[in-house]
Amino acid sequence: MERHEIAGRSVAGDLMKRFASYLIRYLLLITPTILMLVALVEFFPYTGLARIAALPAIVVMNSLIIVASFAVPHKGLLSAVLKAVLTIFITLWIAIYFYPQEFSPSVMAQTRDAVRAINNLDNITRDDLNANRNIDNPAYVVALYKYRDEIPLDGTYQLYEHPDVSINSLEEIGSKLRGYHKAIWWYLKTFK
């Protein structure tokens, strides 16, 4: 009887250790997805009601991919790390690709346009400050940054007016920008 009890405890202990190992690996692999979703909600807030369904669906899809990755065998530390990196890359791509945008282009398109505007800093002109054209254009935010010290505060230029925010002084620009415009401003302020 004692042998069966000891063997039973050993099997149960091994199962608990394996479960704990899988749980820790799962949590480590799902954390980048959760952080990416938090960043997407912060920088791309205009999702409408689609976010209610999209966020749980993204977490479920990524969880399935992570659990499926556990079944892929690996030999050695290097292949385990490569498998983890590939899994994280795939899950982050899914989070970005399936994150909804109600009236704006996709997250990928908005990011591409922001990078182009930043790279085009030298060619940005004062004409890009004309908010009546399109303040959602990232070139407008780059122009705000480029000409921030030259913008007259006499009402000639309307500084970044969204339905829920209006900027009335130069000091307010960085703190009141919305969505990915905050990331553009931060990047320009930090690296340019």
C-alpha positions as CSV (number, residue, x, y, z in Angstrom):
1,M,0.0,0.0,0.0
2,E,2.8,2.4,0.8
3,R,4.4,2.0,-2.6
4,H,1.2,2.9,-4.4
5,E,0.7,5.9,-2.2
6,I,4.3,7.0,-2.7
7,A,4.0,6.4,-6.5
8,G,0.7,8.3,-6.6
9,R,2.2,11.3,-4.7
10,S,5.2,11.2,-7.1
11,V,2.9,11.2,-10.2
12,A,0.7,14.0,-8.7
13,G,3.8,16.0,-7.8
14,D,5.2,15.6,-11.4
15,L,1.9,16.6,-12.9
16,M,1.8,19.7,-10.7
17,K,5.4,20.6,-11.6
18,R,4.6,20.2,-15.3
19,F,1.4,22.3,-15.0
20,A,3.3,25.0,-13.1
21,S,6.0,25.0,-15.8
22,Y,3.4,25.3,-18.6
23,L,1.5,28.0,-16.8
24,I,4.7,30.0,-16.3
25,R,5.7,29.7,-19.9
26,Y,2.1,30.6,-21.0
27,L,2.1,33.7,-18.8
28,L,5.6,34.7,-20.2
29,L,4.4,34.3,-23.8
30,I,1.0,36.0,-23.4
31,T,2.5,39.0,-21.6
32,P,3.7,40.7,-24.8
33,T,0.2,40.3,-26.3
34,I,-1.4,42.0,-23.2
35,L,1.2,44.8,-23.3
36,M,0.6,45.3,-27.0
37,L,-3.1,45.5,-26.5
38,V,-2.7,48.1,-23.8
39,A,-0.4,50.1,-26.1
40,L,-2.9,49.8,-29.0
41,V,-5.8,50.9,-26.8
42,E,-3.7,54.0,-25.7
43,F,-2.4,54.9,-29.2
44,F,-5.3,53.8,-31.4
45,P,-8.4,54.5,-29.3
46,Y,-10.9,54.9,-32.1
47,T,-12.3,51.4,-32.3
48,G,-16.0,51.8,-31.7
49,L,-17.8,48.8,-30.3
50,A,-15.6,46.3,-32.2
51,R,-13.1,46.5,-29.4
52,I,-15.5,44.6,-27.1
53,A,-15.3,41.6,-29.3
54,A,-11.8,42.0,-30.8
55,L,-9.7,42.1,-27.6
56,P,-11.0,38.8,-26.1
57,A,-10.8,37.2,-29.6
58,I,-7.2,38.3,-30.0
59,V,-6.3,36.9,-26.5
60,V,-8.1,33.6,-27.3
61,M,-6.4,33.2,-30.7
62,N,-3.0,34.0,-29.2
63,S,-3.6,31.7,-26.3
64,L,-4.3,28.9,-28.7
65,I,-1.1,29.6,-30.7
66,I,0.9,29.6,-27.5
67,V,-0.6,26.3,-26.3
68,A,0.0,24.8,-29.7
69,S,3.6,26.0,-29.5
70,F,4.1,23.8,-26.5
71,A,3.5,20.7,-28.7
72,V,6.4,21.7,-31.0
73,P,9.5,19.8,-29.9
74,H,12.8,21.6,-29.4
75,K,16.3,20.4,-28.6
76,G,18.4,22.6,-26.5
77,L,18.1,26.2,-25.2
78,L,18.7,27.9,-28.6
79,S,15.8,26.1,-30.3
80,A,13.6,26.8,-27.3
81,V,14.4,30.5,-27.4
82,L,13.9,30.6,-31.2
83,K,10.5,28.9,-30.7
84,A,9.5,31.5,-28.0
85,V,10.6,34.4,-30.2
86,L,8.7,33.1,-33.2
87,T,5.6,32.6,-31.0
88,I,5.8,36.1,-29.6
89,F,6.3,37.6,-33.1
90,I,3.3,35.7,-34.4
91,T,1.1,36.7,-31.5
92,L,2.1,40.4,-31.7
93,W,1.4,40.4,-35.4
94,I,-2.1,38.9,-34.8
95,A,-2.8,41.6,-32.1
96,I,-1.8,44.4,-34.4
97,Y,-3.4,43.0,-37.5
98,F,-6.8,42.2,-35.9
99,Y,-7.0,45.3,-33.7
100,P,-10.0,47.3,-35.1
101,Q,-10.2,50.9,-36.2
102,E,-13.7,52.3,-36.7
103,F,-13.2,55.2,-39.2
104,S,-9.4,55.3,-39.6
105,P,-7.2,53.1,-41.7
106,S,-5.7,50.0,-40.1
107,V,-3.0,50.3,-37.4
108,M,-0.4,49.1,-39.8
109,A,-1.4,51.9,-42.3
110,Q,-1.4,54.6,-39.7
111,T,2.0,53.5,-38.4
112,R,3.4,53.4,-41.9
113,D,2.0,57.0,-42.5
114,A,3.5,58.2,-39.2
115,V,6.9,56.8,-40.0
116,R,6.8,58.4,-43.5
117,A,5.8,61.8,-42.0
118,I,8.7,61.6,-39.4
119,N,11.2,60.6,-42.1
120,N,9.9,63.5,-44.2
121,L,10.6,66.0,-41.5
122,D,12.9,68.1,-43.7
123,N,10.2,68.5,-46.4
124,I,7.4,69.4,-44.0
125,T,6.2,73.0,-44.7
126,R,4.0,75.5,-42.9
127,D,1.2,74.5,-45.3
128,D,1.1,71.3,-43.3
129,L,-0.1,73.3,-40.3
130,N,-3.4,74.1,-42.0
131,A,-5.7,72.1,-39.7
132,N,-8.7,72.7,-42.0
133,R,-7.1,70.2,-44.4
134,N,-6.8,67.2,-42.1
135,I,-5.4,67.1,-38.6
136,D,-5.6,63.3,-38.6
137,N,-2.7,63.4,-41.1
138,P,0.5,62.7,-39.2
139,A,2.3,65.4,-41.3
140,Y,0.2,67.9,-39.3
141,V,1.7,66.7,-36.0
142,V,5.2,66.7,-37.5
143,A,4.6,70.3,-38.7
144,L,3.4,71.2,-35.2
145,Y,6.7,69.9,-33.8
146,K,8.9,71.5,-36.5
147,Y,7.3,74.9,-36.3
148,R,6.3,74.9,-32.6
149,D,8.5,77.9,-31.8
150,E,7.3,79.9,-34.8
151,I,3.5,79.3,-34.5
152,P,1.8,82.6,-33.8
153,L,-0.8,82.4,-31.1
154,D,-3.0,85.1,-32.6
155,G,-5.5,82.6,-34.0
156,T,-3.8,82.2,-37.5
157,Y,-3.4,78.5,-36.9
158,Q,-5.9,76.4,-35.1
159,L,-3.8,74.1,-32.9
160,Y,-5.0,70.5,-33.0
161,E,-8.7,70.6,-32.5
162,H,-10.4,67.3,-31.9
163,P,-14.0,66.9,-30.7
164,D,-12.8,66.3,-27.2
165,V,-9.6,68.4,-27.0
166,S,-8.4,71.8,-28.1
167,I,-4.8,73.1,-27.7
168,N,-4.5,76.8,-27.0
169,S,-0.8,77.1,-26.1
170,L,2.5,75.6,-27.2
171,E,3.1,74.1,-23.7
172,E,-0.1,72.0,-24.0
173,I,0.8,70.3,-27.3
174,G,2.6,67.2,-26.0
175,S,0.2,66.5,-23.2
176,K,-3.0,66.9,-25.2
177,L,-2.3,65.0,-28.4
178,R,-4.5,62.0,-29.0
179,G,-3.8,58.5,-30.2
180,Y,-0.7,57.7,-32.1
181,H,0.0,61.4,-32.4
182,K,1.4,61.2,-28.8
183,A,3.9,58.6,-30.0
184,I,4.9,60.8,-33.0
185,W,5.5,63.8,-30.7
186,W,7.4,61.7,-28.1
187,Y,9.7,60.3,-30.8
188,L,10.4,63.7,-32.4
189,K,11.0,65.3,-29.0
190,T,13.3,62.4,-27.9
191,F,15.3,61.6,-31.0
192,K,15.2,64.7,-33.3
